[in-house]
Amino acid sequence: DDRLHVGDALRFEVTTASTAHTALLALTDAEDEVFQLSPEGNESLEIRGQTLLPGSIVVNNDPEPVLVVLIVRDQPFTHEAISEQLLESRRGTTLEQWTGDHIDGLEWSHIIIPETP
């Protein structure tokens, strides 16, 4: 069963050929806020090669979809800077409509909707 269920924990692994800087973030339709999932704090994480990102995402029982976004860039960046870009890029759209166009370093995004019993 590939569906996500309440209580499932997700870990993320990133592989790069050279030194890069990454962050895993989340957005919801209800919040005008971006949550930094990994790493903790305001700075991106420097990585090289195969790296398991610190922390995990645990699926809760909130039926609201969550957009999880992985950013990988050559240079360090802050949570504040990427949050502003993400919020601006999705202004006037729902998570389902959001494309991530014009977000430098957007490597992956996926909407998580928990499977409810």
Number of C-alpha atoms within 10 A of each C-alpha: 4 4 9 16 17 16 12 13 13 11 11 14 9 15 12 13 9 9 12 18 19 26 25 23 22 22 22 17 15 10 8 11 14 20 15 22 19 22 18 15 11 14 18 24 20 17 19 13 12 11 13 12 18 14 14 13 15 14 19 14 13 11 13 13 17 20 19 20 21 19 19 23 17 12 12 14 18 14 19 12 11 20 19 12 14 21 14 10 16 18 10 10 11 11 16 11 9 15 12 16 10 10 13 12 15 15 14 12 17 14 15 16 19 20 12 10 5
